[in-house]
Amino acid sequence: MTKIIIAEDFEDYINELSAMLGKQERIEIVGTATNGIELLNLLKYVETDIIFMDIRMKMMDGLEATEKIKVQYPSIKIMILSSFNRIAYVTKAIQLGVDGYILKHEGEDILKCIDFLIQQKTYFSQSVIKTMATVIKKQPDSKQIELSKREKEVLTLIGNGLSSLQIANILCISTHTINSYRASLLEKFAASNVAEMVKKATLTGALNE
């Protein structure tokens, strides 16, 4: 059973999201909070696997709450669920180590992102990834990581959450070769795991080339 907390200051949306998730037998809503302070207090008494975090909340917003939670409860996955796809919000969220970012109108992605998170993967919607590409275009002096055509293909498929076997089948090459590409990509992005690599690839625009 995956335990979820919803941090959101719009009651109607809490009810809508709770109703949708409540239909899933594998998901349990263990609490809700209307701001970051309420959320931090709730975490003292309630264990959770994932937090769906709104950004704009009174008293303490979602980004400030994320920063504190990532220090105090590093094992909790945080998925930003916001109406805003602003460059400043997306960039800051990724810098704080969120595990994903989707927009509220992309409701069809919610169950998919939960699956990614419980598998220790990150999930960023395509619209959010496009926003990050815009950031890179505005920063021509930012450090670019050079990738071969095949490395870009493998990176994109990894970013979509595919396993080495699935990628090997798609590209018609061996899983051993795919694992070699994975190791090479981890080294190029100076990442200790795939989740960190995908975050860095998103920030540098490598997933959008």
C-alpha positions as CSV (number, residue, x, y, z in Angstrom):
1,M,0.0,0.0,0.0
2,T,1.4,3.4,-1.0
3,K,0.7,6.1,1.6
4,I,0.1,9.6,0.3
5,I,-0.3,13.1,1.8
6,I,-1.8,15.9,-0.2
7,A,-0.5,19.4,0.6
8,E,-2.9,21.8,-1.1
9,D,-4.8,25.0,0.0
10,F,-7.7,24.6,-2.4
11,E,-10.3,22.3,-0.6
12,D,-12.2,21.4,-3.8
13,Y,-9.0,20.2,-5.4
14,I,-8.1,18.1,-2.3
15,N,-11.5,16.5,-2.5
16,E,-11.2,15.9,-6.3
17,L,-7.7,14.4,-6.0
18,S,-8.6,12.3,-2.9
19,A,-11.7,10.9,-4.7
20,M,-9.6,9.9,-7.7
21,L,-6.8,8.3,-5.7
22,G,-9.2,6.7,-3.3
23,K,-10.5,4.5,-6.1
24,Q,-7.1,2.8,-6.2
25,E,-6.8,-0.1,-3.8
26,R,-3.1,0.2,-3.7
27,I,-3.2,3.8,-2.5
28,E,-4.1,5.2,0.9
29,I,-4.5,8.9,1.6
30,V,-3.1,9.3,5.1
31,G,-3.5,13.0,5.5
32,T,-4.0,16.4,4.0
33,A,-2.5,19.9,4.8
34,T,-3.4,23.3,3.6
35,N,0.1,24.8,4.1
36,G,3.7,23.9,4.8
37,I,3.4,24.4,8.5
38,E,0.4,22.1,8.8
39,L,2.3,19.5,6.7
40,L,5.4,19.6,8.9
41,N,3.3,19.1,12.0
42,L,1.4,16.2,10.3
43,L,4.7,14.5,9.5
44,K,5.5,14.2,13.2
45,Y,2.6,11.8,13.6
46,V,1.9,10.3,10.2
47,E,4.2,8.2,8.0
48,T,4.0,8.6,4.2
49,D,5.7,7.5,1.1
50,I,4.8,10.4,-1.2
51,I,3.7,14.0,-0.8
52,F,1.7,15.7,-3.5
53,M,2.9,19.3,-3.0
54,D,1.3,22.5,-4.2
55,I,3.6,25.4,-4.5
56,R,1.5,28.5,-3.7
57,M,0.2,28.1,-0.1
58,K,-0.1,30.6,2.7
59,M,2.1,30.8,5.8
60,M,4.7,28.4,4.3
61,D,4.7,27.6,0.6
62,G,5.5,24.3,-1.0
63,L,9.1,25.1,-2.0
64,E,10.0,26.1,1.6
65,A,8.3,23.0,2.9
66,T,10.1,20.8,0.4
67,E,13.5,22.2,1.5
68,K,12.8,21.3,5.1
69,I,11.3,17.9,4.4
70,K,14.2,16.8,2.2
71,V,16.5,17.5,5.1
72,Q,14.3,16.0,7.9
73,Y,12.7,13.1,5.9
74,P,14.9,12.3,3.0
75,S,13.2,9.0,2.2
76,I,9.8,10.8,1.4
77,K,9.2,11.4,-2.3
78,I,7.9,14.8,-3.2
79,M,5.8,15.4,-6.3
80,I,5.1,19.0,-7.2
81,L,1.5,19.2,-8.4
82,S,1.0,22.8,-9.4
83,S,-1.1,25.1,-11.7
84,F,2.1,27.0,-12.6
85,N,4.8,26.0,-15.1
86,R,7.0,29.0,-14.4
87,I,10.7,28.8,-15.0
88,A,11.6,30.1,-11.5
89,Y,9.3,27.5,-9.9
90,V,10.5,24.5,-11.9
91,T,14.2,25.4,-11.5
92,K,13.9,25.9,-7.8
93,A,11.9,22.7,-7.3
94,I,14.5,20.7,-9.1
95,Q,17.4,22.3,-7.2
96,L,15.6,21.4,-3.9
97,G,15.6,17.7,-5.0
98,V,11.9,17.1,-5.8
99,D,11.2,13.7,-7.3
100,G,8.8,15.0,-10.0
101,Y,6.8,17.9,-11.2
102,I,3.4,17.8,-13.1
103,L,0.7,20.3,-13.7
104,K,-2.8,20.0,-12.2
105,H,-4.5,19.8,-15.5
106,E,-2.3,16.8,-16.4
107,G,-4.4,14.6,-14.2
108,E,-3.8,11.5,-16.4
109,D,-0.2,11.6,-15.4
110,I,-0.8,11.3,-11.6
111,L,-1.1,7.6,-11.4
112,K,1.8,7.1,-13.8
113,C,4.0,9.4,-11.6
114,I,3.1,7.4,-8.5
115,D,4.3,4.2,-10.2
116,F,7.6,5.9,-11.1
117,L,8.2,7.2,-7.6
118,I,7.6,3.9,-5.9
119,Q,10.2,2.4,-8.3
120,Q,12.7,5.0,-7.1
121,K,12.4,6.9,-10.4
122,T,11.7,10.6,-11.1
123,Y,8.8,11.9,-13.2
124,F,8.6,15.2,-14.9
125,S,5.7,15.9,-17.4
126,Q,6.6,16.8,-20.9
127,S,5.4,20.4,-20.5
128,V,7.7,20.9,-17.5
129,I,10.6,19.4,-19.4
130,K,9.9,21.9,-22.2
131,T,10.1,24.7,-19.7
132,M,13.6,23.5,-18.6
133,A,14.6,23.5,-22.2
134,T,13.7,27.2,-22.4
135,V,16.0,27.8,-19.4
136,I,18.9,26.3,-21.2
137,K,18.3,28.2,-24.4
138,K,18.4,31.5,-22.4
139,Q,21.8,30.4,-20.9
140,P,24.1,29.8,-23.8
141,D,27.2,29.8,-21.6
142,S,25.9,27.0,-19.4
143,K,28.0,23.9,-19.4
144,Q,26.8,21.4,-22.0
145,I,27.4,17.7,-21.8
146,E,28.2,16.2,-25.1
147,L,26.4,13.0,-25.9
148,S,26.5,10.7,-28.9
149,K,23.3,10.1,-30.8
150,R,23.0,6.6,-29.2
151,E,23.6,8.1,-25.7
152,K,20.8,10.6,-26.3
153,E,18.5,7.8,-27.3
154,V,19.3,5.7,-24.3
155,L,19.0,8.8,-22.0
156,T,15.6,9.6,-23.3
157,L,14.4,6.1,-22.8
158,I,15.8,6.0,-19.3
159,G,14.1,9.3,-18.6
160,N,10.8,7.7,-19.6
161,G,11.4,5.0,-17.0
162,L,12.3,2.1,-19.2
163,S,14.4,-0.8,-17.9
164,S,17.7,-1.9,-19.6
165,L,15.9,-4.9,-21.1
166,Q,13.1,-2.7,-22.5
167,I,15.6,-0.3,-24.0
168,A,17.6,-3.1,-25.5
169,N,14.6,-4.5,-27.2
170,I,13.6,-1.1,-28.6
171,L,17.1,-0.3,-29.9
172,C,17.9,-3.9,-30.9
173,I,21.1,-4.2,-29.0
174,S,22.2,-6.2,-26.0
175,T,21.3,-5.4,-22.3
176,H,25.1,-5.5,-21.6
177,T,25.6,-2.6,-24.1
178,I,22.7,-0.7,-22.5
179,N,24.2,-1.1,-19.1
180,S,27.5,0.2,-20.5
181,Y,25.7,3.3,-21.8
182,R,24.0,3.7,-18.4
183,A,27.4,3.6,-16.7
184,S,28.9,6.1,-19.2
185,L,25.9,8.5,-18.7
186,L,26.1,8.3,-14.9
187,E,29.8,9.3,-15.2
188,K,29.2,12.1,-17.7
189,F,26.5,13.6,-15.5
190,A,28.6,13.0,-12.3
191,A,25.5,11.2,-10.8
192,S,25.4,8.5,-8.2
193,N,22.1,7.0,-9.4
194,V,19.6,7.2,-12.3
195,A,17.3,9.6,-10.4
196,E,20.1,12.1,-10.0
197,M,21.2,11.7,-13.6
198,V,17.7,12.4,-14.9
199,K,17.4,15.5,-12.7
200,K,20.7,16.8,-14.1
201,A,19.8,15.9,-17.6
202,T,16.6,17.8,-17.2
203,L,18.4,20.9,-15.8
204,T,21.0,20.9,-18.6
205,G,18.4,20.3,-21.3
206,A,19.9,17.0,-22.4
207,L,16.5,15.3,-22.4
208,N,15.2,17.9,-24.9
209,E,17.9,17.8,-27.5
